[in-house]
Every structure is written in structure tokens, then in C-alpha cells.
Amino acid sequence: MRIEDFIAQINELINSTSARKLIGIVGKPGAGKSTIVEIIKSHFPQNVISIVSMDGFHLSNEILEATGKRERKGAPDTFDQEGFIALLTHLKTGGEDIHFPIFHREIEAAIADEGIVPKEVKIVLVEGNYLLSTEFGWEGVRDLLSASYFLDLEDSVRLERLIARHIKHGKSPEAARAWSLGSDESNARFIDSTRHLATAAINLNPAI
């Protein structure tokens, strides 16, 4: 489906149910998850949709260094999966304003309780790489989602954007390319293996 069709589906869901729904947006690194959820949110009134990113649950650099995982930051075993699942479980029930951490690439760290999902929000767009994973402690996530959508973007375009993002946040062009084609690409292959578990795909490729 195209992004316009997805927005229409979200609108129908909002108008047809009073229960809060968690909708997963999944994609490889550089696929545009953060951009897409902001575009979707912009089509609706304030406090109808909130965005929660899995990235807020990156383990700290100190923990990653202590466990020898710093050079693999972003891999499926470098997050606080239990904390993330606890947040989603809390969000399902609602009834109160709920705070959550937000990750900042410029400091490579999350700020606790910076984000907030107001109690009146009906749709929470949950974006992240491993929402469909059945390994590494992510197994409980998919069952908490009402639906999940995989972002489909040509790899050449995705990698170009990913390298540019790493450069923007401080890596040299050489380091940005090495990280994108190394650790990030290993993660991308793992994420792609979960594509079949999504409810549907959203096509982000330009029309030919």
C-alpha cells in the first residue's frame, strides 16, 4: 500500500473504535521510520496520535562498553527489551498520561521521561527495527500491537540516506559508510527476515 492508503486506514480505525490501538511501524535502518510516523501524525488533530520509538530503550554506552557490545550498538541484543515491553503493556491499558524515554542521536543517549502519551490518545504509532522479532527478548512485542507495517524502500536509496544521517551526527564519511555497510547492514538483514510477520507493507519507492 501507499502511505496515503495507510493514513486512510488509520482514520477509519480512529472513527470505528474507542479502545486505544498500538500500531507498529517497522523498517531497516535508514528506511525513514521517524519521518513517516511524523507525516502520519501531522494529518490528525493534536492528542489523537502519539509516537513512541524503540530507540529510547538503547542500553547506555557505559553498559555496552562494559559488556563488549559498544561497537554493535543498535543490534537486537543492545536494548532494554523488558523496559520497552513494559511500556507497551502500560500503553495498552491507558487511563493516564504515560511518560517514556526519547533517544537523541547527537548525544548517543536517551533522556528518561522526556516523551509523553496523553491519556486521551487513541492511536500510538510504535516505530522500531525489531518489533516483529521472535528472538533476543523481543518476542512479546508483536502480540501487543493491533497491526504492524513494514516500510519498503529500495536499498540503494536507504543506504544513501543512512550514510548521510551518520555524517550529520558526527561520523566522518569513511566511518559513516563503514558503519552503514557493516553493523547497520547486518541488522538490516535480520530485520528483513521478519518482514513476513507484518500485517502489510508500505511502499515508499517512487513510482516508475
Buried (B, 14 or more C-beta within 10 A) or exposed (E): EEBEEBBEBBBEBBEEEEEBBBBBBBBBBBBBBBEBBEEBBEBBEEEBBBBBBBBBBBBEBEEBEEEEBBEBBBBBBBBBBEBBBEBBEBBBEBEEEBEBBBBEEEEEBBEEEEBEBEEEBBBBBBBBBBBBBEEBBBEBBBEBBBBBBBBBBEBEBBBEBBBBBBBEEEBEEEEBBBBBBEBBBEBBEBBEEBBEBBBBBBBBEEEE
